Amino acid sequence: MTLKAVSTMDFFNSIYEGVPPWDIGRPQQEFVRLEEAGEIRGSVLDVGCGTGENDLYLAGLGHDVWGIDSTPAAIEKAKTKARKRGLKATFLVFDALKLQHLGRTFDTVIDSGLFHVFSDEERPVFVSSLASVLRSGGIYYMLCFSEYETGSWGPRRVTQVEIRTTFQKGWKINYIREAMFESNVHDGGARAWLSSITRL
């Protein structure tokens, strides 16, 4: 394990000792709207699931849901929430850059704030990893900060061009639309992109 990986894990574990800015105690409204519109179908993998609010919402509606996160403290909180709410979902400490080792595929993958933490070098690795678990015709829904979010707080901003460039081979971009990323430090949320991307 590299020094960067260790320091990143320590950073996120320390954040999860309290309440991270992105842990709003409910699912992101962008994913609620997707579910209500019938866009989220079948089995679901949440990459970078945090404490599992999106997953538990979808599990409560009958989806077979798996949530993965590289931070053990986040996964423990997600498991505790599932037990307390009497909901069934699978939560695993897992590296999103090595999804091929999960040993199964999904109809839908959701991403609430993971893609925007990857470096330029990690992005193609993630896309290859993602392709290994999303069935052909399945859809990846990604919510990330956009370049229109002002200030320096929070994660790296992502442009539409970057998204289209990253997913240009073996994928079809259905839409990239303006969205809001809710947090407990932003009144009204942060400006974001919501992307729907089909694996060909």
N, C-alpha and C positions, 0 to 999 in steps of 0.2 A: 504494500500500500504506500502511495506516495505521500510526501509531507503535505502537499496541497489537499489530498483526499482526507488525511487525518484532520487538518485544520478546518476544512469545510464541515466535516462531520461534527467536530467539537463545537463549531459555531452554531449549527442548526440544533444540536442537542441542547446547548445552553439557552437558545431562544425558546425551545419547547419546555423548558423548566417553568416558563411563564406562559403568556398568551401572545403568540406571534401576531403581527399586524394583519396577516391574511386569514387568521382563524376567527371567523365572524360568528361562530356558533350556529350556523345554518348553511344550507347550500348556496352557492353563487346563483343569483337570479338568472344569469345567462344560461345556466344548465337547466334550471327549472323551466325556463321558456322553451328550450330545446325539447325537453321531455314532454311538455304540454302540447307541443306542435307535432309530436310523434316522430321526431328526428332521431332520438336515441332508441336503438333497437337491439333486442336480443341480449346476449352476454356482454358485459362491460368490464373493461380494464381501466382503472384510473392510475395514470402514471404520476408519481409525486402527490399522493393522496393526502398528505398531512394527517390531520386527526379524523378524517373520514366523513366529513359532513355531506359532501356530494354523493359518496358511495352509499351512505345509510339512507339518504333520501331515495335514491334509485332502488336500493334493496327493498325498501318499504313498499315500492310500487311493483315488486315482483321480478325485477331483473336479477340475474345471476351476476354478482359483482365481486370483482377482485380489486383491492387497492394495494399499491406498492409504494414504498418510500424508503429512501436510504437512511432515514433517521430513526433509530430504535425508539426514542422517546415519543415520536409522533405515532408510530404504530401501536405502542402500548396504550396511548390515549384513545386511538381509534377502536381497539379491541374492547377497552373498558366501556366506551360509549355504546358499542354494539350489544354488549351483555346487559347493560342497564336498560336499553330500549327494547330488548328482546328481538333484535334484528339479526339476520344471518348474512354475513359478508365475510370474505376471506381477506385478511390483511397480512402482508409479508414485508419484512425488511429485505429490500431487493434493489439492485442497481439498474436503473432505467436504460443504461447503455449496454446491458447484457440480457435483454428480455428473451432471447432465444433459449435461455436456460430455464424458462418457466415451464416449457413442455406442453403448451396448449395455445390455442388461438381464440380470438374474440370477434364478435360482430361489430363492436364499437369500442373505440378508445377515447377517453377524455383526458384533457390536460389543463389543469387550472393553475397556471403560473410556473410550470416546469421549463418549457422550451426557452423562456427568456433568461434562464440562468446558465445555459450552455455557451461555451466559447465557440468561436468559428471552427476550431478543429473538432470539437465534440459534436457539432450539428450533424455532419454526415454519418457519424457513428450511431447517433440516436435514430436517424431516419432508417438505417439498415436494421437496427435493433427493433424498431417499431414495425417494420415490414414483416418481421419474423413471427409476430403475434397477432397481426390484424389480417383476417381472411381477405381474399380477393373480393372486392366489392364492398368491403367494410369501410366505415368512415371514422376518421380521426378529427375530433373537435378540440381546437386549441385556443385557449384564452391567454393572451400575453399583453404586457404593457406596450403601448404604441409610442412612436416618436413624438406624438402630440401631447403626451403627458409632460408637464413642465416640472422644473425643479430637478434636484439631484437625488432625492430620496428614493430608495427602493432599487429594483433590479434594472438591468440593461433594457433600453428601449429597442423595439424591433420595428422595422419598416415592412410595408407590403412587399416591396421588391425583395427583401431578404427572405421572406416566407416563400414567395414564388420561385426564387432561385434555389432554395433548399429542397423544395418538393417538385422539381421540374421533371425528374425521370422516374417513371413507374407510378406516378400519382396524378390525380386530376383535382385541381382546386375548384370546388363548387362555388364558394364565395369567401370573401374576406370582408367583414363588415365592422363598422364602428361599434364598440361595446364599452361597458364599464366594468372594471375590476373592483369589487367591493373590498373594503378593509375596515379595520376598526380605528384607523388614523386618518382616513380620508372622508370628509363630508361629501356624500354623493359619489364617491368612488374615484378611481384613477382611469384615465382614458386608455382604452385597450383596443385590440383587434380580436374578433372572434372568427376563426377560420374553420371551414368545413372542407375536409380533404379526403378524397376517396382513394383507396389503394387499388390500383389496376391489376 
